[in-house]
Amino acid sequence: MQPHSQTPPERRIIRLFPDYSRVYPLWESSTSTWDVGYTTGPEDYGLSAQLSADLAEWQSFWETHADPFEGWDAEANRQRWLRDGRSLTKRLSDEVAEFADVNAEFEQ
């Protein structure tokens, strides 16, 4: 009898960036291995309650201080948001390290 070979599942790619009217700035494109749709939330990744809350706060801060037409209300707020986003990227990467990578698309 031949051994059964399985293809390991693809690593997931979590995209981190805000968009208006979202609670969480989490996105992922479905693949043949992971059918997740496009918008995702902390429950899709088993994130901790604290990280989930901090991601929601980061998203909310962006919606409050970054206007799609006027830009940021203050450079200090933009810098704070970027700094917090980098920290969240690291924390998110740590929590999903076993099965996913994180793309910090808010930096682009």
Helices and strands as residue ranges (DSSP letters): E 12-16, E 26-27, G 42-44, H 49-65, E 66-67, E 71-72, H 75-96, E 100-104, G 105-107
